[in-house]
Amino acid sequence: MDGLFEHPHQNPLCLAHDLVAPPLANVLNLRHTKHVKSLTFHPKTLAFIRSQSPMIKREVGEALRDVQRGISIGLPLSRPMPSVASGAHELRIKSATATVRVFYFVKVADTIMVFHGFQKKTQKTPAHEIAVGQQRLKEILDGYV
């Protein structure tokens, strides 16, 4: 400083006083901020997803992010699975080496429940995988996991 102004705020060329941002708490109260649901994973499903290739993990993550935001994703990426439960859906992820399915549940107000994942090897979803999915959904809804 050249001594002409005691404080930077007195300098007509200094705009520092104009750069004061409102408190961050105000950002949370803005009406345009859309509610994003949380994700709740069955521990075995989370372990399954983490064991997949980076490409499959990215695809699952991007799809679940869209579901969290309330974006309705449909075929070929997702489809309802009423054979598992009302409100259950199946993510359908395919890579060059694997076909993966991840079941998620949307009928809880504040969270998306991700409750089953498996590598699909046949055209039709095996009855065993549907039964495991039903059991894991029950566990997560009842708070056993």
Summary of the structure (lengths in Angstrom):
residues: 145
radius of gyration: 23.8
end to end distance: 62.8
largest distance: 82.4
contacts: 350
relative contact order: 0.15
helix: 34%
strand: 21%
